[in-house]
Amino acid sequence: MIKLVFFLLLSAFTAVCSFGQTVSNVDAYQEGKNIIITYDTDKAGSVGGVFCSTDGGRTWSKPLKQVTGDVNKQVPAGSHRIVWDVLAEREKLAGANICFKVEVNSGRFMVNGVSFEMVRVEGGTFRMGATSEQEDEADSDEKPVHGVTLSSYYIGKTEVTQALWQAVMGSNPSNFKGADLPVERVSWNDCQEFIQKLNRLTGRNFRLPTEAEWEFACRGGINSRGYKYSGSNYIDSVAWYDDNSEQKTRSVATKLPNELGIYDMSGNVWEWCSDWYGGYSSSAQTNPKGPDNGAYRVNRGGCWYYYAGSCRSSCRSNYSPSYGYFNLGLRLALTPSLDATSVRQEDAAGYDVLFNCNVPSALLFIDGVPNGTASGTRFLKTGNHSIKVTADKYEDYSGSFVVNSLSRGVNIALQKAHSAMYKPKLKTFNVKGVSFEMVEVRGGTFRMGATSEQGSDAWDSEKPVHSVTLSGFYIGKTEVTQALWKAVMGSNPSEFKGGNRPVESVSWDDCQEFIRKLNALTGQNFRLPTEAEWEFACRGGNNSRGYKYSGSNDIDSVAWYDDNSGEKTHPVATKLPNELGIYDMSGNVWEWCADWYGDYSSGAQTNPKGPYDGSNRVSRGGSWIHFAGYCRSSIRGDSLPTDRGFNLGLRLAL
């Protein structure tokens, strides 16, 4: 018999910030073939995964996958319920002292094996500048003191380390070497490139803090005790500066933290902020971002070879954005993501409900009454409502939902009617004994970009959604394999060797040379797909069922990604295909496209080919090393045409 033990768990983030969301009263019981896990939260927030331990909580499994209900989503304050299909993960119950934990989404992130933490700073109002505890050391540019109100945000628990910079950039510019030392000798411009690459790796929108955000966090936010330095009036307890540093940087988080659990906001290295440098105004401000332009960017916090006065909470400095020196580093900021489908309350009698449908022309019926197309906002009274959505050549959708203060938007993914599906033609080619197939993609019109099923994972680069009409074409049934590349090129550059694995470590320029030789051998006109062709094929073309990933809403059935890849590529066509019979358009390796990378336009387009020029080429589809959000149908990547990586490959078009 399995003995179940349940206990209260606070996440690591809650332990750091007492004002964060707290999970309590975790309990569980059996209900038929399922285990029901219940828990309470003290305030609204984002709940992450649920974990199982078979040894009383000494060790924990990876997050349970076969779970539904109040898990991996925004939840209000109150009681919540998770349903675990235990038979689908019965191996997790190999033990006699079973317990569960439910975690709030913390500020911990992982990039190429390097972890870092972000601390939530609750919004509030403070007096910015040379307040009285800064004493007579304050400079004139710290005046006048003025009121600032900020929204909530996250900020780095530590300065960016050399280990994290190396993991993102592949190099370490620092003068004082050490993985846990803060990165230095980085300019403001270097930081922007680092953040751009970090965001591509994580799917987040990291940035530099504004100067106001930096100072508010330095002072301890709403927990501030009014110290002169960040966390204390005694500088030696919280900062590395000229009197104690021995003329070098020191490992982050080796002094005491401030009131928010943040380290080294006084001393160690100066930290770049996003603002142009300029004079203060005496007026109260809300979420200020500094001047619109200027010659210098702000940096804050003092450093290892400056005197104590430069490490004060209000001290300001500035440098040219191209300047990098061994006392200049950075700390990250992050704006909390918003749920785009949240419901806005209008009054006590009802609420605005946002409807999203993957078929723009679909018709919506609410409680049996026609209500226009199935997209946009409707004001509905509180209570139960039935809905029906219909569209030509799609199966009807019927369902019900409850409108109340906790309601969310309604996302509807219509499925193609079976009679509307077609069986694509195949073309088979052979090069020096290596065969490969190309799949017919009939011409059609689709909505390209961050359509509703892509959810809150979507980036700004995937917007605006726009209509694209394409002529028919053929695309590779699989990614180009190492066997085909070697047959054409005579060599195999891949890191993970295997004839049926996708070729990788190939640049866009390498792909052009491969295609030129392939065309010479076959007499065909193979090419890379355009970005629009790639996405249309990924979505299943005219057979599309509106899935989030290529062929399914269940990523594990169609993609090799970070949770299931074992940190390597896998042979092509070993997951399920999409609606056109095409494999691995989500995951395994990123796939080069023909286009230069550029922003989308809202206008309808026919056979678009991207910008006329640019610096980076588009890649699509995610890879074995990336998390699920990077494997969505609309996700966009980009790299220099000369870049190579063991997650970069290609798929042919014709």
N, C-alpha and C positions, 0 to 999 in steps of 0.2 A: 504494500500500500504506500502511496506517495504522501508524505507528510508536508503540508503547506504551511509556511511561516511567512507572515506579512508584517511589514514595518514601515514607519515613516522614513521618507528620504528627501533630503534637500539637495538640489543640484549643486555642482561646484560653483556655478555662477551665483546662486543664492547665497552661498557661504561667503562670497566676496562682498556682495552688495545686499545689505539687509532690506533695501527697498525694492528688490526684484520680486518677481512672481514666485510663490512658494507652492510646492506640491506636498500634500499631506494625506493621512488616512488611507494609504494604499492598501487595498484589500482584494481578495479574489475568492471565487467559488465556481463550482462546476455547474453547467447548465446544458444538459444533453451531451453532445460531443464537443462542446466548446468550453473554454474557461473564460469567465467574465472577470475582468480586472476593473476595479473602481478606484477613484481617487478624487480629492478635492483640490481646488486652487483658490487662493485668497484674493486674486485679482485677475483681470483679463490679461492674456498674453499668448505666446506661442509655445505649444507643447511639442516636444520632439518624440523620441522613440520610447518603446517599452522593452525592458531587458529581463532576462530570466537567469537566476543563479541556482545551481544544484548543490551548493555547499554552504548554504546559510548566509550568502552575501560576501564571501571572501573573494570569489571571482565571478565574472559576469559574461554572458554570451554577447554576441553581436546583437543589434536590435532585431526583435522578432519581425518577420516579414508578413506572415499570414494574419494580420490584424486589421480590424476595421473599427470605425467609431471615432472617439475623441482622441486621436493620435496623429502626430505629424501635421498639426493644423493650429490655427488660431482658436482659442476657446475663451469663453467668458469666465468670470468668477463663479464658483459654485461646484456642484458635484458632476462627475463625468464617468463615462462607461466605455470600456474597450472590449471588443470581442476577439478572442484568439482562437483560430482554427487549429487546435492542438494536434489533431491527427496529421495535418500537413507538415508539422514540424516536431513530430514525436521524439526525434533524437535529442531535442533540447531538454527532455525530462529524464535523462539518464542520471538519476541521483535520488537521494532519499530526504533531502532537506531543501525543498524548493521554495524560492521566494522571488518576488518581482520588484522592480523599481520603474518608476515613470519619471522621465527627466524633462524639465523645461529646456527650451532651446537656449543653450548658453552662448557665450561669446567666444567659443574655442573653434579654431580653424586649423586645417592641415594642408600644407602645400609640399608636395614631393618629399614627404616624410618629416617635414619641419612644422611643428605646431606653434601657434601663437594665440593670445587671448585678447579680446576686446571687452572693456568694462562699460556698462551702461551708465550714462550720466543723465539723470532725470532732469527735464526742463525746469527752469526757474529764472528768477530775476536777481541780479547782483550789481554791485557798484564796481565798475571797471576802472583801473588806473591807480594813481598814487594815493591810495587810502591811508589812513593815519598810521597803521602798523608798518608801512613801508619807510616811514621816518624821513630824515633829511637826505637819505641816499637817492631818493627818487629824482629822475631826470625830467626836464621840461616836457619831453615828448610823451610822458606818462600822464599828462594833465591836459584838460580838466578831467576830474573824476566824473563819470556819467553812468546813468542807469542803463543796463542791458538786460533784455529778456530773451531767453533762448528756448527753443524746442528741445525735446529729448534727442540724444544721439549716443553713439558708442565711440570710445577712444581707446587706443592701444594701452594695455596694461603696462607694457614696457616700450622703450624705443625699439625701432626695427633692428633686429640683430643681423650680424654678418651671415649667420646660417640661413636666415630667411631670405636675405638679399641674394645670396648665392643660389638658393633653391629656385628663385624666380628668374634671375638674370643670367645665371651660369658663370658668374665671375664675382670677384670681391675686390673693390677698389681701395679698401681701408689701409691706412698706414699702420695701425696697431692691430695685428691679426689675432683672431680668436672668435670661435663660433658664437659664444654668448656675449661678446663685446658688441656695443652698438656699431652699426655700419657708419662710416664717416668718409670724408672726401667725396661727397655726393652733392651735386648742384640741385637747385630747385627743378631744373629741366630734367636731370637724371631721375629725380623722384617721380615726375610725371610719367616717364617711360616705365619705371618700376611698377607704378600703380596700374598703368594700363595693362601690363602683362599679368600682374597679380589678379586683376579683375577677370581676365580671360581664363585664368587657371581655376578660379573659384566661383565664377558666375555671380560675384557680388559687385557692389559699387563703392569700393574703398576710395578714399580721397585724403588729402591733407586737411587737418582741422582749420577752421577759420581762426583768426587771432582771438576773437571773443570766446569761441568754444575752448581754445587752448587755455586761456586764463581762468575761465570758470572751472574747468577740470583741475587745473593746477591748484586752485584755491580750495578744492574739495567739494565743489558743487553745492547742492543744498545741505550737505553735511558739514560745510565749512566751519572751522573754529577760529578763523581770522588770523592764521599764522602768517609770519613774514615770508617764510619759504614754503615750499610745497610739503605740508605735513608736519611742520615743526617751526618753533622760533630758534631752535638749536641746529644750525646748519650741518654740523658734522654727523648728525644722526640720519640725515636724509639726502645728502648730496656729496658727490665727488667734485672737488674744486681745487684751486691751486694750493691750498694749505695741506691737503691730505691725499691728493691723487698720485703723487710721485711722478708727475709729468707724463701721464698716460691715461687713456680711457680705462674703465673698469667694467667687469661683467654686469649686465643689467640685473636689477632686483637684488642687489647685495646690500643696499641701505634700506631703511624703513620706508614703508609706503605712506601715502597721504590718507586722508579720511575716506577716500573712495577705493582704496586698495591699489592705487596707481603708483608706479615707481619712477624715480629719476626725472621728475619734471623740474627739479632744481638740479643743475649740474650735469656732469658726464659729457653730453654734447648739446650744442645749440640745436633746436628743432625747427625745421621749416614749417611755416604756415601758408595757407593758400592766398592770403591777402597781399595786394600791393601795399607798400608802406606809405603812410600819410598821417597828417595831424588828426588829433581827436576833436570831436564836437562835444559841446556841453549838453546836447539834446539827448533825451532817452531814445533808445533804439531797440528794434526787435530783429533778431537774427541778422545782425550786420555782417557784410562780406567785404568791407573795406572799400577803398577808392576803385573807380572803374578802370583806371590805368595808372601807370607810374614807371619808374626806372628800377626800383628795388623791391624785393619780396621780403616779408617779415620773417624773422626767426626769433625764438623765445627760449628762455630757460637757463642761459649761462652754460658753462662747460668746465672741463677738467683743468684748464690752465688760466681761468679767469678768477678774479677775487670774489669774495662772498656777495658783494652788492649786486653783481651781475646775475646772481642766481635767485634773486627775489621774484615773487609771483607776478609783479607788474612790470618788471624790466623788459625793455624792447630793444631789438637790434634789427638790422637789415643788410642785405647783400644783393648784388646783381644776381638774377636767376641763373646765370651761366657759371657762377662762382662755386667751386668746391674746395674744401679744405679739411684738415684732419680734426677739426672741432665742429663740423657741420654734419648733422644726421637728420632723422625724421621720426615721427610717430604718426600712426594711421588714425583716421576717423572713418565712421560709417554711419549713414542715416538709417534708422529703423525702416524696414520695408513696410509698405502699406498694402492691405488686401484690397485689390481693385474691385472685388465683387462684394464688398461690405455694403450693408444697407443703411441708408441715411434716414433717421427718424424725422417724420414730418409733424405728427401730433399724436395724441394718445389713441386716436381712432384707427390709425393705419401708418404705413411706411412706404417709402420708395423702394421698389425691388428692381434690380438690374437683370434683364434677360440677355443672354448671349447664345447665339446659334451658329453652327458652322455653315449653314446654308442661308445666305442673306435674303433670298426670296421666300423662305418658309413662312407659312401663315400660323399665327398663334390663336388658340381658343382658350379662354379662361372661364371656367365654370360653364362651358358650353356656348359661350358668346364670342363671336369673332372679335379679335383685338389687334388687327394689323399684322405686320411682320414680326417675327420672333426675336427681335433684337431691340435694345433700348430700355428705358426706364418706365415702369408703370406704378402708379400709386394704388395700393391695394389695402383693403381693410384687414385688420387683424383676424386671425382664424385660419381654417382649412380652405384650400382652393384646389380645384382640379385643373389640369392643363392638357391640351392636345396640340401637337405641332405636325403639320403636313407640308409636303413639298413633292413636286413632280419627280418621279424616278427614285424617290427615297421611301423607306418604310416609315409609317406613321409612328410618332412618339406619344405615349400617354403616361401621365403620372400625377402625383399630388404633392403639395408642400404646405407648410404652415408659415404664416406671416406673423412675426412677433418681434420683440426688440432684439432677439438673437438671430433673426433670419439672415441668410446670406443671399447673394445673387443666384440665379438659376442658370446653369450652363447646360445646353442641350446639344448633343452630338447625334445628328441623324445618320442612319446607316443606309448605304446604297441598297435599293431593291435588287434582289438577286437577278431579276430579268434584265437589269441595266448593266450588269457586269459583263465584261468581254474577256476572252482568253487571248493574251498577247501572243503574237508571232515571235519565233526565235530565229536568230541567224547564228550559225556555228562557223567558227574559223579555226584554222590550224597553222601554227608557226613552228616549224622544226620539231614536230611531234607533240607540241603542247597545244591543246584545244581550249577554246573559251567561247562563251555564248554572249550574244547581245539580245536584249529584250525590247520589243516594240512598245513605245509609249505614244499612243494616239494623241493628236493635237486636242487642245481644249482650253478652257478658261478656269482659273482658280484664284483664290484670295491668298496672296503671298505675305508672309510675315507673322506677327504675334497674334494669330487668331485665338479665339476664346479658350480652346482646349489646351493651349500652351500654358495657361495659368499664370501665376505670379512669378514663375521662373524667368519669364521673358525679359529681355534687355531692351533698352531704348534703341539699340542698333537694329532691332527687328521691327521697328515702327517707322512710319505708319503702315498699317495693313493696306494693301493696294491690289487692284485687279490686274492680272497678267494673262494674256492670251498667247498660246504657243502653237507652232506648227508641230507635226509629228516628228519623232526622232527615235533613235535606238540608244540604249544605255547598257553598260555592262551588267550582266546578271550578278557578278561578284566584283569585288575590288580586284585590281590587277595583282596576280599572284607572283611570288618570287620565281616560280618556274617559268612563267611567261616573260618576266623581266630578263631573266638570265638567257632565255632562248633568243631574245632580241638583242640584248646589250653585251652578252658574254660574261657578265659578272653579276654579283648579288651584294648590294650594299647593306642589307638588312641586319639589324641587331639581333632579332629573334629568328633564327634560321629554320626553314621548313618550306618545301616546294609548294605546298598548298596554303601556306600562310600569306597574308597580304604583304607585298613589298613595302618597306618603309625606309626611313632615312634618305628620302629622295626630295629634292627641291623642285619647285615649279619649273625652273630652267631644265633640270634633269628630265622632267616629264616631257618637255617639248622635244628634247633630243630622242627620247625613247619613242615618242609618237612618230617623229620623222623617219626613224629607222623601221618602225612597224609598218608604216604606210609604204615604204619602199619594198618591203618583203611581201606585202599582201595586195598592193595595188588599190587599196581603199583610202578613204579620207577620214581616218579616226582623229579624234580631237578630245580635249577636255570638255565636259558639259558646261554650259553657262550656269550661273548660280540659279537662275529661274528654272531651267531644265532640271537641275539637280533637285530642287525642292519639290517640283511637281512630281517627279518620279518617286522621291522619298515619301510623299504623301499618298502614293498609290495612283497618281494620275486621275483619269476619269473613273477609276474603280474605288476611289478614296472612301474610306469609312470614317474619316475625321479623327484618326487616332493622334495621340500626343507624340508617340514615337513612330518609327517607320514600321507599320504592320500591327501595332498593338498599343494598348494603354498599359500593359504589363511589360516593363522594360526587360525583365529577366528572360522573357520568352523570345526576344528578338535581338538582343544586343549584348556584346561583351563590353563591360565598363568596370569602374574601379571596385564595385562590390562583388563581382563574380569572375574577374579575369585572372586572378592569381598573379597580377602585375606582369602580364605578357600578352602579346597578340595570340590569336587562335586561328586555326584553319578556317578559311572562308566557308560560308554556307553550312555552318553547324548549328545555327539558330534558325528560327522560323523565318520564312520570307514575308514580304509585304503583299499587298493586294495584287501587285503585278508579277509576283514571283521573283522579286529582286531581294538579294540578301545583304545584310550588314550595312544598310544605309544609316542605321543608328549604331554607333560604337565601332569597336575594333581599331580602325585608324581614321584620322581626319582625312578627307579627300579633297585634293586641289580642284578648284574650278577655274574656268577660263578668265573670269572677270577681274579687273582691278577692284579693290575694296572701296566702297563709298556709301554715303547715306541713301536711304530710300526716299522716293517721291510719293506723294499721295495720288498722283495721276495714274489713270489706267495706261498700260503699256502692252505692246505687241512684240514678241520675240526680243526682249531687252538683252543687251550685252554688257551692261554695267558702264562705268565712267570710261572716258577716252584715255585717261592716264591716271597715274597714282604712284604710290610708293609700295603698297602691299597688295598681294593677291588673296582672293577669297579661298577659304577652306571650310568644309561643312561636315557635320555628322558626329562629332565627338570621337572619343577613342577609349581604349582599354584602361587608360590612366585617369580618366575624368569621371566625375560623378554624374548621376542620371540627368540632371538639368542640362548638361552639355550634349546630350544625345537626342534632344528634341528635334522635331522636323524643321523648325524655323531658326534654330540656333546658328549664329554666324561666327566664324573665326577668320583671322587674317594673319599673314606672315610675309616677310620679305621674300621675293621670288628666289633668292639664293639660300633661304633657310632650309636646313634639314633637321629632322628629329625622328626618333624612333616611334613616334605616333603620327607621322605624316606619310600618306600614300596617295593613291589615285584610283579613279574609275573612268573607263573610256566612254565616249559618246560617238555617235555616227549619224 
